[in-house]
Amino acid sequence: MARFSRIASFRRETTARLLRLFSLWGYTEITLPVFEYLDSLAPGLDPVLQHKAYTLQDRGSGHVLLLRPDATAQIARLVAQGQENTTEVQKYAYSTTVFRHEDHHILERELLQTGIELFGVPNPEADWEILALCREGVRILHLDSPLLSLSHTGLQKAFLEYAGQNLSLPLQSGLQRSFYAHDSIAMTEVLREAGKKDGVLLDVLDKIVGRTHSAQEAIHILERHPVFSSSPDLTRNASSLSQILHLVDAFQNEIRVDFALNPGGPYYSGMVFHLYARGTNQELASGGRYDMLPSLFGKSMPATGFAFHLNRIESLLGYEASETSRTHLDIQLVGKDKQIKDKLIDCAAKLREKGFPSSFRFDETPPEFEKLLSPTLYWNGKDFSLSFPDGKTTRFSELDWDSILSILQER
């Protein structure tokens, strides 16, 4: 139970702080419906997520209901279908759960996401704002050695179209698989097998597929390598990514550009990124530009956003560990002496006034005879004792809650 209490506390405090941060940047919190009609959300839903979604039949209408599998698609639908002026800037923040069937990991069937969506701004500055807010959120989460892995879906598509032109569909599919597998050697073999010996194209494969780059290295490649001026689409998308990288100069040391980063969804159209940190190989946040998504719900408008994946962050930070950390003071109320109980109750009240969590335990087992999981204050029959899980005990002839608070804060 203590484990679930820690997780609940982490979620409550973290989401409140993140939503506060987002509000300071002008984002309004939005509450999303848990259920959607499948027909209304399906146009903008990733087919993979649709396959993973939980569905049931509505008793009243007979239509298929969908248990929310994705927050971004929901918000895009609400904005697109409720928007008269598509040039109006709209900013929304949310903290909600999404539900997906996962065969491999039951704990990831109910995912808590906290994020933002920005509509109506096509400029690179909007993408910079998304990245900057993710970075600000990292400070709240206290993640160790955060790294933003950045890419651009539009550039990826333009490059694969350029590299795969005049190839058969099977070869194009093989080229794409090798690209997202970061296998530049396999891509080279596919191109040579097809008779393509373009030195410029082959030269860039190792640079953009086989490795990642700092922001400055990526800018140099985008602005100097001739392959990115080989078609209008390549030139436009390379310029888009380059502009974003110039804007993130203040935190470029926390960015690596992975030209072949898998965006993880079909609706991304521009900048995409994943957040990583020391201690895990899972992305802890993800997002990007998805200008095409609102149009699937009837309105064409630019859109960009991201979300923190709090379940994974909880696990990384140890909130799902089996051992209980010191989160509060246990105060044992035992015996028949009302005066002693009143002193302990009064001490707990004063500690809470100072912001230190204090809860009561009502068992009769003397704390010195059991393994403590939290610091415990109790009457031992002669005086008051404050004991810690490491075995250290301080005794008081009279309760001095100020001294108790000082000891607790020091530890």
N, C-alpha and C positions, 0 to 999 in steps of 0.2 A: 504493500500500500504506500509505503514511503516513496518508492520509485515513481509511482503514478502521481503522487503529490508534487514531487520535484519537477516532473515533466509539465504538469498543469501550471505550476508557478512560473517555470521558464517561458511557456507559451504565452501566458497572460502578460507577463512583464515585457517580454521581447516584442510581441506584436504591438503592444501599446506604445513602446518607444519607437518602433519603426513607423507606425501610422502617424505618430507625432512628427517625426522627421519628414515624412512625405507631405504632411499638412503645411509645414513651414516652407515647402517649395511650391505650394499652391494646389496640392492634390486633395480632392474631396473623397471621403470614404464612401464606398458604395456597398450595399448588401445584395447578394445574389441569391436567386431562388435555388433551392436544392434540386428540384425537378424541372425538367424542360420536356416539351413534346419533341420527340425524335425528329419529326418532319421539319420543325422550325429551326433546330440547331444543326442538323446534318449537313446543309450546304457548306458550312465553314469548319466542319469538324474533320480533323485528321483521320483518315480511314483506319489507321492503326488504333487510335483512341476509341473510335466508334466500335471496333471489334472488341476492345477491352471493357467497354461500358456495361454497366448493369442496367437492365431494362425490365419493365413490367407494364401490364396493360391497365389503362385507366378504366375504373369501373363504370364511370359515367358515360364517357364518350366512346370507349373502345379503342382509342388511339394509344400508341406506344409511348410510354413515358421513359425518360432517360434520367438516371441519377448522375448529377453533374460530374463529367469527366475532365472538364477543362474550363478554367475561368476566363481566359483570354477570348475564346470564341463567344462565350456568353456576353461579355462586355461589348465586344464588337457588334454583336447582333442588337443589343439594347441601344447602342449609340446610333448605328446605321438606320434602324427602323424608327428611331425617335428624333432624328435629326433633320431639320428643315434646311439649315444653312451649313453646307459641308465645308465652308471655310472657317467656321468657328472653332477656336481652340478649346478642347475639353481635356481635363486631367482628372483621373480617377485612381483611388487607392483601394485596396481590398486585403482582407485576411480571411481565407476561407478554406474549406476542405474540398478536395476532388477525389473521386472514387473510381478506381480502375482495377480490373481483375488482373492479377499478376500470379502466374503459376510458380515462379521461382522465389517469391518473397512476400509472404502474407502481410508483413508489417508495412509494405508499400502499397497496399490496396486502398488505404485511406491516407491521403497526403495533405499536409497543411502547407498552404502557400500564402505568402504575404508579398504583395507586389504593387506595381503601378502600370497604368496604360495612359499614353499621351496621344491624342487625336488632333489632326488638323495642322501639323507642322511638318513640311517635307524637308526642311533644312538639316544639314549635318549637326547643327547646334542642338536639335532635339535628341539625336543619338548621343551626343556628348552628355546631355543632361541625364539620360538613362544610365550611362556608365558612371557618371559622377555620383548619382544617388545610390547606385549599387556599392560604390566604394565607401560612401558615408555610412551605409548600413553595415558594412563590414566592421567598422569601428565600434558600433553598438554591439555586434555579435562577438567581438574580441577573437576573431579568427587569426590563426598563426600563419604568417607568410602567404597572404592572399595573392592570387594570380588571376588576372582576367585574360582568358584565351579568346582572341578576337578574330573574326573572319567576315566575309561578305558574300551572301548567297547569290546576289546578282552577278558578282564577279565570277563565282564558281560556275554558274550556268553558262555565262558568256565564254569562259575558257573551255569548258567541256564541249560546247557547240563548235567552237573554233577548232579544237583538237580533233573532234570526231566527224568533221564534215567529210562527206563522200565515203564514210565507212558504213558497213552494214549494221543493222540494228543489234545483232549479237555482239559485234565488236564495240559498238558504242556503249552497250551495257557493261561489257567487260572493262572498258576504259573508265566508266563511272565507278564501278566497284573498286577498282585499283586506286582511283583517286581518293575515295573516302577511307580506304585502308592505308593511305599514306605510302603506297608502294610505287615509287617512281620507276623502279626497274621493270615491273610488270607493265606499266603504261608504255615505257619505251619499247618493250617487246611487241606489244599490240600495234603500235604505230609502225614499227619497222616491218612487221608481218604484213601490214596493209600497204607497204611500199612508200610510206611517208618518211622522208629523210630530211625534213626541214630542220636545219641546224639551230635556228632561233627557237623553235618549239621544243626540240629535244634538250637544248641548253637550259631552258627555264624549268623543266620538270623537276630536276633535283632541288632547285632553289625553292620552289613553292609547294612541292608535294613531299619531299623527303625530309624537311626540317621546319622548325619554327624560327621566328625572327623577333628582334626587338622592334619597337615602333619606328625608330630611325632607320634601321636596316630595311624594313618593309617599305617605308616611304621611298628610299633610294631605288628599290626594285620596281615599285609601281611607277615612278616618274622617269626612270632611266632605261628599263629593259624594253627593247623594241616590240616584244610580243604584245604588250599592253596598248600599242597603237596599231595593232593589226586589224582591228574591226571597230566600228562605232560603238558597239556594245561593250567591248573590252575597255575602250578609252573612257567611256562614261562611267562605268562601274569602278574602274581603277581610280579615277579622279574622286569619286564619292568616298571610297575607303581612305584615300590619301588625305582628304580634307578632315575626316574624322580623326585620323591619327595626328594631324597637326594640332587639333583642338585639345587633345588629351595630354599635351606636353607636360602639364603639372604633375601627372601621375604615370608617366610613360614607363617608369621602372617597374610598375606593377602589371604591365601588359606584355603579352607575347602574341604575335600574329601567327595564326595557323591558317594558311590559305585553304587547307583541305579539311577544316573542322566540319564535322557533320552537324547540320543545323537542327536535326531531330524533329523536324516537322515540315509539311509541304507548304505552309502558308507564308514562310519568311521570304522576303524579297530584297532585303538589303543587309545592313550590318547585323551580325549575330555574335553572341558571346556566351561563354560558360565561365562560371567562377569556381576556382579550385582553392584548396588550402592544404597546408601540411597535415598529414595524418589520414588522408583518404584520397582515393582516385575517382570518387564520384563528384559530379558537378553539384555545387551547393546553391547555385543560382543560375538561371539561364534566361535569355531573352533576345530581343532584336527587333528589326523593322519588319512590319507585315502589312504593307500598303494594299495588298490584294485582298485581304480578308474582309474588310467592310463591304467591298463591292459584291461579295458573294451573298450578302444580306440586303443588297439593293442600293447601297450608296458608296460611291467611290471617294475615298478620303485617305490621306496619309495617316499612318499609325505606327507607334513603336512602344515598347515596354519590356518589363522583366519581372521575375518573381524569385524570392528566396524559397528554397525547399527546406522548411524548418525541421521535418522529421530527420533528415540526414544530418542537419546541423546539431540537433539534440544528441544524436548518436555519437557524432564526432567529439562533442564537448563533454560527453560522459553522463548525460542526464538519463541514459537508459542502462547505466551500469548497475550490477546487482548490489554492490556495496553502497551503503547510505552515507552520504557526506554530512557534515554538520550543517544543518539548515535551520535548526531551532534549538531551544532549550526545553528539555523535558522537566516538569516539576511534579514530583510524586506526592500525591495527597493520600496519606495513610494514617491510621491510628485514630484515637478517639478525642485527642486534645484539640478542641475547637480553636483555641488561641493560636496553636501552631499552624493549623490549616489557614486561618485568617491571615497570618503573616506571609505564608507562601502565596496565597491568592493575591494579596496586596503587592508582593514583590513582582509577580507575573504582570500585573496591571501596569506597574511603573516601568518595567522593561519594555512592554508593548508601546507605551507612550513615547519611548525613546527609539522606537522602530525595530526592536529586536523581537523576533517571533518567539513566543513562549506558549507551550501547550501542556495540558495536565495528563498524567498517567495515574491509573487508579488500582494497579495491581499491588500485591503485598510483597513481592519479591524484592529483597534488599538489593539495590544496584551493585553493591560490592561483590555480590555472588553471581553476577551474570556479565556477559560481554556487552558493553554499552555500544550502541550505534550512534548516539547523540549525547552531548553533555547533559548531565542530569543533576538537579538540585533536590535535596530531600532531607528529612529529619531522621537521624540515625539512632534516636533514643536519648542522645546526650546533647548533641549540637547539630547545626546545619552543615551539610556537606555538598560541595560542588565537585562532581567527578566527571572525567573526560574518558573517551574511548581508549586513549593511550595509557590509562591507569593513574594519571596524576589527579590528586584530590586536594582541595582546599577546604578547611573547616572554619565555621563562623559560630561564635557563641550567640551572636545576635545577627539577624539578617541585615546586611548592608548592601542594598540593591545597587548602589552606585559603584561599589567595589566589584560586585558580581559582573555588572555591565562592562567595567574596565577590563576584567580578566577575559570575558567572552570576546571582546573586540580585539584584544591582543592576539588571540588564537585564531 
